[in-house]
Amino acid sequence: MALVALGMVLTPGPNMIYLISRSIGQGWRAGMISLGGTMAGFVIYMTMANVGLSAVFLLVPGLFVGLKVVGAAYLLLLAWRTLRPGGRFPFETVTLPKDSRSKLFRMGLVTNLLNPKAAIMYLALIPQFVDPSRGAAMAQGFVLGGVQITVSAVVNTAIVLAAGAIAAFLAGRPAWLTWQRRVTGTLLGAVGVKLALDAPTPANA
């Protein structure tokens, strides 16, 4: 689970682009406040997935299968967009206005809540690691969610603190950008294929 969480957090997405943009444009403190908002979003997703939506998926198995199909398609689309010529690199940021701490936190929260990758992680990927033979599914869901949040917090903190230096370092190294796209695109595709293969499996009690 930790490796999957690491792969997901390292792949370019709305959270990463927003955090990097804030860190470069407004400083690392702004990036850390924004990160606090994204972590709050993960906690909300984790709670919703384990308390409410799990029961819905048990009652309507087709809904869970459909979500995994959509999730797999989304991940494969991200992989294609990353691997194609001219794919976007997350350290290519846009200029953003300076915002207050409260707005930074809110925007980090909203960005994560509207992030399809976060939804897929909690509603489709994490349930694949729940083993009914090891105890209550809800408890396992919270533990696995805690692992994902911890991995995401550590990696994103490093990204926030190093964003400016990384952007400057990679600016003149196009070969590095090419390999970054290849690695992240391949990883996205692998996760998407795995999710597609697991799609027919219904939710477990």
Buried (B, 14 or more C-beta within 10 A) or exposed (E): BEEBBBBBBBBBBBBBBBBBBBBBBBBBEBBBBBBBBBBBBBBBBBBBBBEEBBEEBBEEEEBBBEBBBBBBBBBBEBBBBBBEEEBEBBBBBEEBEEBEEEBBBBBBBBBBBEBBBBBBBBBBBBBBEBEEEEEEBBEBBBBBBEBBBEBBBEBBBEBBBBBBEBBEEBEEEEEEBEEBBEBBBEBBBEBBBBBBEBBEEBBBE
